């Protein structure tokens, strides 16, 4: 069991933890959450015994093997698969020892090597690399030949190779595509040790975590359940906390007023001193931060031609080699297209064609003269000027787009909505974190007022709050969007149509984002569909003779099914109507809560009832969703039973 006892840690002048305590039991899968800079990575450093504790203690069983993803990426001549194998240090040690057959302990070494299944280690390493997107021919390549993103994947593979008791993963999905994320998710579900995971992908967290450890106000609080469960509990706590905070502030104001008025009077001095001591001992309740630090909108496009762009029998690739062929689709204002497909199938290639960075190999591409494309590429942050500040970046862009007509105050307000306020707006970009650079790059793309927004993995390095702000901004955006992302939540809420890029084609995917993993498993097994049966001529004659009868029987059975299922179907429809009404009410409240003016002290009487209504509405929504889910499950169960009985 991992035990934090009254843990206090500083990093420089910053107090990260102050008397934090909690317990994590073996086998639990814990999502570690909290604002940027709250101490998540520092907690990992404590568990790895790499950071000095100021006070308290952090206890990890002494016999536990701890694995984590290395921060420095490999840059050596060592082969990729050998680097991954280094993750299993015991295997590597025994591999060397069993080479000496004359060693007096050779048999013991050999026995242990077999016990840990040492002879299959290279195969396991190859499977890990394959799951993370490496091709078989990559295994023997030198580490230094890979790009930075692929070296990060090697670090992830090395951590997974370790036969660990505790696995610490800090943003493992960065630099992974959707296929690799899905594979990693399946692998971690089967992991038998204790997992502590920092991630900003809510679908990934929800699928894996059994508990959520939230860091806030120098404390660590452990919640049972995945990230969505934590969000619901947290929203209720925030509403209650805000109410308690306001009450405490009134009490403090009253006590301070008493002290100011009577501390100089002899008859009241003792009472004043008593109140001063009470104020000093009072545990201050932090104000509830119900609003996200990010709240931006994508400027309305100047023009919205229709269609914006169309592709007919288009082929695109590199050199003379086509990667995707026979592409057919058109884009108009308001369209939301999500591109999905296996790694390397051509999603980014297709986006580059639309962006004008690649030319057609064949076919036709027609784009409106009024098209204005905003393109966020996977490596967009590399185009930032590191010696410039965010304000200087946006000033230069404003000169290009608007002849420099925007005032500094207008530009600062715009940057502030992306989290660059105060001195941050005038600081050099060079020392910014990956998340800050991604936010700045995204703000520059949006500022150009595109009517077609191309987003290729825009969420790399972005935290949950920023991802949610992006999802909301895209929903309100009036232009068209083409999106490639490993963040399934972003794909779900911002894709009206999914285009599957696979096997050299780009075709509409009939399922949802949740159906894609099943398709991918079938694809990786080589299953492109159900094989056709080889009917003989006699069989075909018999089949034709029974067709009419079969159709009549099927219609009769379907009518009986509809009659028996109708009451449950009506219940589902009622639940859906209730949910729709409640969601409209909640959206209206959240719209009001998004107003920054509401959080001024003079408006606190308006804020409190809104927060309370929000919490109660969320409870009603949860109950309505539970009723809908129960009815839906009953419907599906009855449907299956009835089908089986008819069969």
N, C-alpha and C positions, 0 to 999 in steps of 0.2 A: 504493500500500500504506500502511496505517496502522501506525505503529510507536510503541510505548511503550517507552522506554529508561530503566530505573532510576528510575521515576516516584515522586516523594514529594509528597504533598499533605496539607495541614492545613485543617480548617475550624474556626476558633476554637481551642479546646484539643484538639480531637479529631484524631488522626493517622489519616487514611483510607487512604493508600497509603505504603508504605515500600519503595522499590526495586523496584517492580512493572515487569515487562517482558513484552511479548508482541507478536505481529504479526497483523494482520488483512488478508487479501488481497482485491483487487477482486472483486466479485461474490459474496463470501461473505455468508450470512445468519446473523447471530450473535445468540443469545439471551443476554442479560446477566442473571446471577442472583447472589444473595447476600442475606444477612439485611438487614432494614430498617436503614438508617443506615450501611451498609458503604461507601457511596460511589458507587452506580450513577448517580444523577443528577449527582453531581459529575464523574464521568467524561464524561458528556454535555457538561457545561459546559466542560470542558477541550477537547473536540473542537470546540466552537463558539467557542473562544478567549475565554471569558467568565470564566475562573478562573485565577488566578496559580498557577503551578507552583513549589513550594519547591525541588525538586531534580529532575534528570533532564530528559527531553524527551518531547514527544508530537508526532509528525510526521504531517501529513496533506498529500497532494499539493496544491500551491498552486493548481492550476487546477480543483480539485474544487468543485462546487456542493453545499453542505450544506443539507438541509431538516430542519426539526424542527417539532413541534407547539408552538405558542405557549402559554405558561402563562396569560397574561391573556386573558380572553374578550372578544370585540368587543361594544361597547355604543354604537353610533353609528347615524346615519340611513342609512349606506351600505347598499345592497342586499346581500342574502346572496350572490348570484352574483358581484357585483363584488368582494366581500371574498375570495371563493375565488380569483378571477382574479388578485388581488394576489400570490398565491403564486408565480406565474411572473413574476418581476421583469423579465426581459429582454423578455417579451411586452408587459408593461405599458409599458415604456420605448419600445419600437418602435411600439406602437399610437399613442402620442402623436406620435412623429416623422413617421409617414407621413401625418399630417393636413396637413403643410406640403409641398405638391407642388412648391413653388418652391425648396425647400432644395437646395443644390448636391449633397448626398449622398443625395437622396431615393431614387434608383434602388438605391443600396447598402442603404438601410434597407428598401426594398420587397422586395429579393431575400432579405435575411435573414428578414424577416417570413414570406415564403412558405416559406423553408427550414425554419423551425420550425413550419410548419403553423399559422400564426397565425390564419387565417380560421376554423379549426375549434375554436379555444380555448374560445369560449363554449359550444359543444356539449359539449366534454370536461368543462368545469366542471359543466354541468348533469348529465352522466352520473355524475360523482363524487357530487354531491349526492343524486341519485336512489338510488345504491347505498348511501349512508349513511342513507337513510330519509326524505329530504325529498320533499315532493310538488311537482309542477311549479308550483303556485301559490305555493309558498314562495320561489321563486327571487328574486322582486323585492321581497320583504318586507324591511323595515329590520332590521338585525342586532339592535337593541335590543328588538325585539318577541318574540324567542325566549327560552325559559327557559335556565337555566344549562347543563343537559345538552345541549341542542341547539346552544348556542354552542360547546361543546367539540367537537361534531361538525363545526361550521364550521371550527374550527381544524385538525381532522384533514384535512378536504377541502382546505384551503389548503396544507397540507404536501404532500399527494399531488399537487397541481396543479403544484408545482415540478418542473422537469425536472432532478432532482438526480443527483449521483454517489454521495452518501452520505445515507441517510435514517435519522434518529434518532427512534425512536418510544418514548415513555415511557407505558406503560399506555394504549394507544390503544383498548382494548376497553371501558374504563370508560365508562359512559353509553350503550353500544351494546346493542341487543337482539340476539338470536341471528341474525336475518336479516342485519343489518348486519355482524356478526362474520364470517359466512360469506362475504359479499361482499368484505369487506376482505381476508380470507384469500386468496381467488381473485386479487384485484388484486395483492397482495404477492408471490404466487407468480410472477407475470409481470414483476415489477419487475426490471430488469436491473442496477441499481446495487448498491452495498454497503448492507446493512441491519443495523443494530444495534437490537435490540428488547428492551425491558423489559416483561414481561408475567407475570401470575400465572395465566393460563389454559393449563394444560399441553397440552390438545388443540391450541390455537392455536400454541403453541411447537413442538410435535411436527410439525405440518403444514408449518411454514415454515423452521425453522432447520437449517442444515448444521453449525453449530458452537455450543458453549456456552462463554461466558466467565464463569467463576465467581470472585467476589471473596470472599476469606476471609483473615483474619489479615493485613490490609494488603497482600496479594498478589493478583495476577490470573493465573488459570490457564485456558488455552484447551484445551477438549476437542473432539475431532471427534465429530460426531453431534448428534442433537436432544436434547431435554430427557430423554426416557425413557432414551436411551443414557447420558447423563450420570449419571442417578440410579443406574443399575446399577454404573457405574464407581465412583461416589462411595461407594456402600454397601460395596464391597470395600475401598476405601481407608480408610474409617472403621474397619472391623474391624481392618485391619492397623495403622492409626495408633494405635488404642487399645492394641494389644499393644506397639508400640514405646514409647508414652508410659509405660506401666507399667514396662517394662524401664528406661527412662531415669530414672524417678523412683526406682527401687531403686538405680541407680548413683549418682545425686545424693545420696541419703540416706546411702549408704555413704561417699562422699567427704567429705560434710559431717561425718559422725561421726568420720572420721579427723582432719579439721582440728580439731574441737572437742577431741579427746583429746590430740593431739600437737603443736599449734602452739606451745605454751609450752615444749616440751622441745627442748633444743639439738640433740640427735642426730636428731630427726625434723622440725625446723623447715623444712629445705630441701624435704623431701618434701611437708610441709603447704602451703608456699607454691606448690609446683608444682600441687597439687590445686586451690588457690584460683584460680590462673590458668586452669586447665582448666575450672572451673565458670563463670568469667566469659566464656570464649570459646564455651562450649557453646551451640549453637543449640537453644533449647527447643522441644520438640514440644508443640503444644497438645493438650489432652484432646479426644477425639472426642465431639462433641455428637450422640449417636445418638438422643436424645429430642427431640421437638418442644417448642417453648416453650409450646404450647397442648395441653391434654389435658382436655377437659371432657365432661360427659355431660348430657343433658337429663333433668331430674327425672321420675320415674315419675308419670304422671297419677293423681290420687286416684280417679277413676272412669273406666270404659271402657264406656259404653253402646254397644249395637249395634242398628240403625245409628246413627251419629252425626248424619247428615244425608242427606236425599234430595231430589232435584229431579225434577219430573215436568212435561214439556211447558213448561218455564220459559222466559220471555223477560226479558231485562234490557237496559237502555240508559240514556239520559239524556233527561230530559223525556219526550216521547211517542215518541221515536225508539228502536227496538230495535236493539241492536248484535249480540246473540246470541239466537237463538230455538230453541225445541224442544229444550231441554237435558234430557237424561235421564241421571242417574247417582246412585249412592249411595256414601256413605263410611262405612267401619267401621274400628275400631282395627287398626292395622298396615298399612292401605292406603298405597301410595306412588304418587301421581298426578303425572305431569309434563305441564304444559300447553305445547304448542308451536303455532306458527302465525305468519303474517306480521305485520309491524309494524302496529299499529292494528286488528287483527282482533277484539280483545276479550278477551285473556287476563287483563289486569289488571282489566277490567270484571267478568269472571266471578268473580275472586277477591274483589272488593269486594262482590259479591252474597253470596257464602258468608260473608264477614266481617260482613255486616249493615250495611255502609256504603251499599249501594244496595238499593232495594226492587224487588220483582218488578213487571214490567209486565203479565204474565199467567202463568198456570200455577200450580204448587204447589211450595212449599218446606217440608219438614218437618224440624225439628231436635229432637234430644233435649233434655229439660229439664236434663240433666246435662252438656250440651256446654260445653266450656271452650276457647275459641279463642285461640290465640296468633298475632297477625298482624304480620309484618314487611313493611311497605310499602316501595316504592322510595325514598321520601324519609323513612324512619323517623328518620334522625339529626337531622332538623329539629325533632323533638319533645324533644330533650335539653335540659336546663337547663344552659346554658353556664357559669354561675357556681357550679354544684354539682360536687362530686367524684363519682367512681364509687361510693364508699362511701355518700355521701349519697343518691344515686339509688336504690341497692339497699335502704337503710334505709327510705326512704319507701315503696318498693314492698312491702317486707316487712310494713309496718304495714297496708297495704291487703289483702294476701293472707293474712297469718298473724297479724295483730294485734301485729306487732313481737316475736314470740317468739324469733326467731333472734338469737344472740349476735354481737357484732362479729367475733369470731374465725371463726365459721362463715361470715359474709358475706364476710370477707376471703379465706378459703380458696376460696370460690366464685368471687370476682372474680379470684383468682390463677390459676385454671384457664383464664381468658380472657386472661391476660397482664397483669392489673392487680394487681401485687404491690408491697409496700413503699410508698414515697412516691407511686407512681403511683396507688394507690387513693385517696389523699387530695388529689390535685392537681385543680385546676379543669379542667373539660372544654374550655373555650374554646380553648386552644392545641393541643389534640389534633389529630393527623392524621386524614384521612378514614378510614383503616383502623382507627385506634383508636376513633373514634366509632362506626363500624359494628360493631365487636366489642362495644362497650358496649351498643349498642341491641339486639344479638342476645342478649346475656346477660340483659337485662331481659325480653325476650320469653320466653326459655326458663325463667326463674325462676318464672314464673306457673303452671308445671306444666300446660300445655295438653294436652288429649287430641286436639286438631286443630291442626296447625301449618300456617299459610299463609305461604309464603315467596315474595315477589315480588322477584326480583333481589337475593338476600341477599349475593352475592359481590362487589358493587361495592366497590372499595377494599381488599378482603381479599387478603393475600398467599397464596402456595401452601401454606405450612404451616397457616395458619388454614383455608383451603378444605379441606385434607385432614382436619383435625381436625373440621370441620363434617360432612364426608362420613361419617366414622367414627361421630360422635355420632348422626347421623340413622339410620344402619343399626341402632344399638342402641336407638333410641327406640321406645317401645311404643305411641305414639299414631299417628294418621294424618297424612300429609303431602301437601299440594298445593304443587307447586313450579313457579315460572317462573324460568328462568335462562338466560343466554347461555353459561354454563360447561357445555360438553357432558360433561365428565368427571363433574361433579356430577349431571347428569341421568341419565347412564348407570348410575351405581352406586346411585342412589336413586329410580329410577322403575320400578315393576313394570308400570305401564300408562301409555301416552301418549295424551293427549286432544288432538286437532287442532282448534284454533279457527280457522276459515276460512270465508269466504263466508256469514257469518251463522249458522253452525252449530258445534256442539261434538260431534265424533264420535271414536270410538276409532281411533287410528292403528295400522294393522296392522304397519308396519315398525318398525325400531329408530331410535335417535337418528342413526345413521350413514346411514339411508335418507332422513332429512328433507331434506338438501341437494338430492337428486335431485328430490324432490317439489316443493321450492321453485322450482327451475329450471323445471320443467314448468308450475307455477302461474303464474310470472311471464311465461311465453310464452303463457299462456291455454290450456294443455293440461289439460283436466280429465279426460281419459281417451281411449281410442282410439275414433275415429269408427266408427259401425256401417256395414257395407256395405249397399248398396241392392240386394237380391236380387230378381230377377224371379220370377214364379210358376214358370217352367220350371226356373230354377236351384234353387228350393226343393224341387221334386219330385226332381231329380237328387241333391240333398244328402241327402234322406231315404232314397233307395234305397241310398246308399253308407254310411249311418251304421253299420249292423250289421257290415259287413265291416271298416270302419275301426276299430271297437272291438276286434274280434278281433285284427287286425294289431297294434294298439297294445299289447294285453295281452301278445302273444307277444314283441314287441320289449322291453317293460319287464322281462319275465322273463329274457331274455338279458342285458340290461344289469345286472340284479341279480346274476346268476351271475358275470359278469366283474369286477364291482366289489367282490364280497364280501371278497376278501383285503385290499384296501386299506381297506375299511370296518372290518374287524376290527383292522387296525393303528391306525386312528384311535381306536377305542374303547379299545384298550390304552393308548395315549398319554394319553387323557382320564382313565383310571383312575389312572395314575401321577401325572399333574398334580394330581388331586384329593387323593391321599394326601400329596404333597409340600406342597401348600398348607395342608393341615390341620396338618402338622408345623411349617411356617413360622409359621402363625397362633398356634400354642401357644407358640413361642419369643418371638414379638413380644408376646404377652400378658404373658409373664414380664418382658420388657424394658421394659414400660410401668410397672412398679413403681418409683416414685422411690427406694425404700429400696435398690434394687440398685446405685445409683450412689454410695452411701456408701463411704468408703475401706475399711471393714472387710469389704465384700462384693465387693471387686475380683476375688477368686479365683473367685467365681461368675459374674461378668460376662464375663470373658474367654472361657471356653468357649462361652457363649451367643452372643456376637458372632461367634466363629469358625463355630459351627454355622449361624448365620444366613447368613453369607457363602457357605458351601458349599452350603447348601440353595438359595440364590438361583441359584447356578451350575447346580445340577441342574434347577431349575425352568426356567431359560433353555434348557437342552439339551432338556428334555422339550417345551417349547413349540415349539422349532425342529423337533423330530421330528414333532409334531402338525401344524405348519404345512406342512411338506414333504409329509406324507401327504395332508393336505387339498387342497393344490394339485395333487398327482398325481391325486387322486380327481376333482377338478373338470375337469382336463385330459382324463382318460380319458373322463369322462362326455360332455364336449363332442365329442371325437373319435368316440365311438361313435354319438352322435346324428347327427353329420354323415354318417357312413358308412351309417347306416340310411336317412337321407334320400336 
